């Protein structure tokens, strides 16, 4: 077939689309092969977690309904661990209660907190939630609450000062 008959732009688009799907599948496969807590989260919320990267940012979106929590962190910086801690202790989705009650999830999250030396934030009071959120943000995590409404995406950054 001659080059004149080939629709090169469509061919390029098709290749780019296949690459995009492959990268997304690899990122989700990496996440699915992650910790016990992550595997349980994926079981309860199938299709609700998207893991990707853009420029130098690693992005993890948790979208159980028409709203999302978007986590952004420098690539290669354990976004999964920090996101799990946030979702377990600070996530305000009612549906997360089921995940929190699965045997082994809390123990794993608490081990993450100890490994990251955040033990001072392990109590259950409001001040401890502010402490934990402050540590998450201090370690480079950017968190956004996003919702999709009327064809648009509206995101608001979450910060420790808003928790007071």
SVG drawing of the C-alpha trace seen along z (x, -y; Angstrom):
<svg xmlns="http://www.w3.org/2000/svg" viewBox="-25 -27 36 37">
<polyline fill="none" stroke="black" stroke-width="0.4" points="0.0,0.0 1.3,-3.4 1.8,-6.2 -0.8,-8.3 -3.5,-5.7 -2.4,-5.5 -4.0,-7.9 -0.9,-8.7 -2.5,-11.0 -5.1,-8.3 -2.4,-5.7 -0.4,-7.9 -3.5,-8.5 -4.2,-4.8 -0.6,-4.1 -0.7,-6.8 -4.0,-5.5 -2.6,-2.0 0.4,-3.4 -1.8,-5.3 -3.9,-2.3 -0.8,-0.2 0.7,-2.7 -2.5,-3.0 -2.9,0.8 0.7,1.1 0.2,-1.6 -3.0,0.1 -1.3,3.5 1.5,2.0 -1.1,0.7 -3.1,3.9 0.1,5.8 0.6,3.5 -0.2,3.9 -3.0,5.9 -4.8,2.6 -4.6,1.5 -5.9,4.8 -8.9,4.7 -9.6,1.1 -9.5,2.2 -11.9,5.1 -14.5,2.8 -14.2,0.0 -13.4,1.7 -12.7,-0.8 -12.6,-3.7 -8.8,-4.1 -6.7,-5.5 -2.9,-5.7 -1.0,-7.8 1.8,-10.2 2.2,-13.6 5.4,-15.5 7.2,-14.9 4.0,-14.2 2.6,-10.9 -1.2,-11.0 -3.6,-8.8 -7.3,-9.4 -9.8,-7.8 -13.3,-8.3 -16.0,-6.1 -18.8,-8.3 -19.0,-11.5 -16.5,-13.0 -12.8,-12.2 -9.9,-12.6 -6.8,-13.4 -3.4,-12.8 -0.3,-14.3 3.3,-13.7 6.7,-13.7 7.3,-10.5 8.9,-7.7 7.8,-9.0 5.5,-6.3 2.2,-7.9 0.4,-4.7 1.5,-4.7 0.6,-8.3 -2.7,-7.9 -3.7,-4.9 -2.9,-6.7 -5.0,-9.7 -7.9,-7.5 -7.8,-5.5 -7.6,-8.3 -8.8,-11.4 -11.0,-10.2 -14.6,-11.3 -16.3,-8.9 -18.9,-6.9 -18.2,-3.9 -14.6,-3.7 -16.0,-2.4 -16.3,1.1 -12.7,1.0 -11.6,-0.2 -13.2,2.7 -11.4,5.4 -9.1,7.4 -5.5,6.5 -6.0,3.1 -5.6,1.0 -2.6,2.9 -0.9,2.4 -1.8,-1.3 -0.4,-1.7 2.8,0.1 3.1,-2.5 2.7,-5.3 5.4,-3.8 7.8,-3.2 7.3,-6.8 7.8,-8.0 4.4,-9.5 3.6,-7.7 3.0,-11.0 -0.1,-11.4 -1.7,-8.0 -4.3,-9.1 -7.9,-9.7 -8.5,-13.3 -9.0,-16.2 -5.5,-17.6 -4.0,-14.3 -5.8,-14.4 -4.4,-17.9 -1.0,-16.6 -1.3,-13.7 -2.5,-15.9 0.3,-18.4 2.9,-15.5 1.3,-14.3 1.5,-17.7 5.0,-18.4 6.2,-15.3 5.2,-16.7 1.6,-15.3 -0.9,-17.6 -4.5,-16.6 -7.6,-17.9 -11.3,-17.2 -12.8,-17.2 -16.3,-16.8 -17.7,-16.4 -20.8,-18.4 -22.5,-19.6 -19.6,-18.4 -16.9,-20.2 -14.4,-19.3 -14.1,-21.4 -11.2,-20.8 -10.3,-22.4 -7.0,-21.8 -7.1,-20.3 -4.8,-21.9 -4.2,-21.3 -5.4,-24.9 -8.9,-24.0 -9.2,-21.2 -9.2,-23.5"/>
</svg>
